[in-house]
Amino acid sequence: MNLFTPIQLRNLTLKNRIALSPMQQYSATNGVPGNWHMVHLGSRAVGGAGLILTECTAVSEEGLATLYDTGIWNDEQKNAWKNIVDFVHQQDAKIGIQLWHSGAKGSLKHPNERMKPLTPEEGAWIVKSSSATEINGVTPQELTIDEIQELTVKFADAALRAVDAGFDTIELHAGHGYLFHQFYSQVINKRQDEYGGSFDNRIRFLVETVQKVRKVIPEGMPLLVRISAVDYIDSEEAWTLEDSIALSKILKENGVDLITASGGGFTNVSKDKVYPGYQVPFAEAIKKQTGISTGAVGLITEAEQANTIIENEQADLVLIAREHLRDPYFAIHSAKKLGLETEVPWQYKRAF
Ligand SMILES: Cc1cc2nc3c(=O)[nH]c(=O)nc-3n(C[C@H](O)[C@H](O)[C@H](O)COP(=O)(O)O)c2cc1C
C-alpha cells in the first residue's frame, strides 16, 4: 500500500490518499463561496489530490467566525457550492464540506484587521458557547439546552443541503477550539447539566449531532470528524489523547468513518511541540486502538514523508494544508517523485 493506493470509505472511493486540508480563505460574501473558492479548490483538484475538503463552513449565521467565512444555511450558498462541486468532479476528484460552528470564537474582524472583535456598528453579534468561559478576551453567553438541540438540527439541515449540492462526504469540524471542542474540553465547559461535567456529558453535543447528521445523509456517504486530539494546554482539565481515543470509539459506533487528528485551538501551541509530522502519532494511536480510519495532518510537506505514513499504516489519509498553498500540484509532483502512476489533466500533459 502506498500514497496512491485508492481508499474506500463506505461507497466513496478516493483515487489516492492525499487530501486538501480545510483552509479558511476569508473571501466569501454573505457566506457565499465565489470565484476565489472555485480557483482555490479547483486548482488542487487539477493538481491531483484525491479528496478536496472545503474550508470550515458555517451551519448558521451566528456560526461564522468572521463575515468573510463560507456558509451553507441557505439555497444561494448551496447553489454556489454546487458549481464548485461539479468542477471538482470533472477533475476526477471527490469533495467534502467541512461543517462548523465557531461558538465563542465568532463575531471577529478579517485577519487583515488581526481578527479583533467586531464593533456593534460593524455588525457584532452575541457569541454563545458551552459556558461563559472567556476565550481570547471574549466571554460568551451559555447556550440553553433548547439552543443546543436546535444547533444539532442546523447541522443536519446543512448536511442535507450539502448532499443536495452533490458533495461526496461531510466532515464535522470538532477541533481547533470551536463549538464542539468548547463542549468536550473541560478547560471551557463548566456546565452543570447533561451537557457538562462527566466525559459522556461533554461529548453529548457532538455525539447527538453525529447521530442527527448520519440519519439524514445517504447510508453510502462517509461521515468524517476532525478533532483536536489534545489541547496542548498544561492543565489537569486539558483534553488528552486518551480522551480522543475514547471519543473516537463512540463516534465509530455512531457511524463516523474517519477521524482527522489535529490539535489545539484555545492557545498558541508552543514552538517546541511543532515539528514535521508532529500530529501523526495521534492519528496512529486512534487508528490502532479503535480500528477507525484516520487522517494525519500537521507539517506534512514531502512526498516521501506522506508516503511513509501510509506505508507504515500510521494513518489512512494525509491532509496537506500549507504545502498545498505553495504547490497546488502537490499530488502530481509526489507521484513523479515516488515513481508512482497518477493521471495528469489532458490539458497539462505536455508539461508533466
Ligand atoms: C490559512 C489556513 C486556514 C485554515 N483553516 C482551517 C479550516 O477552515 N478548518 C480546519 O479544520 N483547519 C484549518 N486550518 C488548519 C489546516 O487544515 C491544518 O490542520 C494546519 O494548517 C496544519 O497543516 P499544515 O502543516 O499542512 O499546514 C487552516 C490552516 C491555514 C494555514
The ligand as a Tripos MOL2 file, in Angstrom:
@<TRIPOS>MOLECULE
LIG
   31    33     1     0     0
SMALL
NO_CHARGES

@<TRIPOS>ATOM
      1 C1         -4.9140   29.6250    6.0820 C.3       1 LIG1
      2 C2         -5.3490   28.4570    6.9240 C.ar      1 LIG1
      3 C3         -6.6950   28.2600    7.1860 C.ar      1 LIG1
      4 C4         -7.1360   27.1470    7.9040 C.ar      1 LIG1
      5 N1         -8.4740   26.9030    8.0370 N.ar      1 LIG1
      6 C5         -8.8940   25.7150    8.5450 C.ar      1 LIG1
      7 C6        -10.2490   25.3270    8.4760 C.ar      1 LIG1
      8 O1        -11.0980   26.0060    7.9000 O.2       1 LIG1
      9 N2        -10.5990   24.1410    9.0540 N.ar      1 LIG1
     10 C7         -9.6790   23.3250    9.6420 C.ar      1 LIG1
     11 O2        -10.0470   22.2630   10.1310 O.2       1 LIG1
     12 N3         -8.3870   23.6560    9.6860 N.ar      1 LIG1
     13 C8         -7.9630   24.8190    9.1250 C.ar      1 LIG1
     14 N4         -6.6260   25.1020    9.0910 N.ar      1 LIG1
     15 C9         -5.6710   24.1030    9.6040 C.3       1 LIG1
     16 C10        -5.1530   23.2080    8.4910 C.3       1 LIG1
     17 O3         -6.1930   22.4500    7.8890 O.3       1 LIG1
     18 C11        -4.0610   22.2580    9.0220 C.3       1 LIG1
     19 O4         -4.6150   21.4440   10.0210 O.3       1 LIG1
     20 C12        -2.8670   23.0130    9.5870 C.3       1 LIG1
     21 O5         -2.5060   24.0970    8.7490 O.3       1 LIG1
     22 C13        -1.6450   22.0980    9.7320 C.3       1 LIG1
     23 O6         -1.3220   21.5070    8.4910 O.3       1 LIG1
     24 P1         -0.1180   22.0300    7.5350 P.3       1 LIG1
     25 O7          1.1340   21.9580    8.3710 O.co2     1 LIG1
     26 O8         -0.1320   21.0710    6.3710 O.co2     1 LIG1
     27 O9         -0.4090   23.4410    7.1410 O.co2     1 LIG1
     28 C14        -6.1820   26.2360    8.4050 C.ar      1 LIG1
     29 C15        -4.8170   26.4650    8.1850 C.ar      1 LIG1
     30 C16        -4.3920   27.5330    7.4290 C.ar      1 LIG1
     31 C17        -2.9260   27.7080    7.1630 C.3       1 LIG1
@<TRIPOS>BOND
     1     1     2 1
     2     2     3 ar
     3     2    30 ar
     4     3     4 ar
     5     4     5 ar
     6     4    28 ar
     7     5     6 ar
     8     6     7 ar
     9     6    13 1
    10     7     8 2
    11     7     9 ar
    12     9    10 ar
    13    10    11 2
    14    10    12 ar
    15    12    13 ar
    16    13    14 ar
    17    14    15 1
    18    14    28 ar
    19    15    16 1
    20    16    17 1
    21    16    18 1
    22    18    19 1
    23    18    20 1
    24    20    21 1
    25    20    22 1
    26    22    23 1
    27    23    24 1
    28    24    25 2
    29    24    26 1
    30    24    27 1
    31    28    29 ar
    32    29    30 ar
    33    30    31 1
@<TRIPOS>SUBSTRUCTURE
     1 LIG1         1 GROUP 0 **** ****
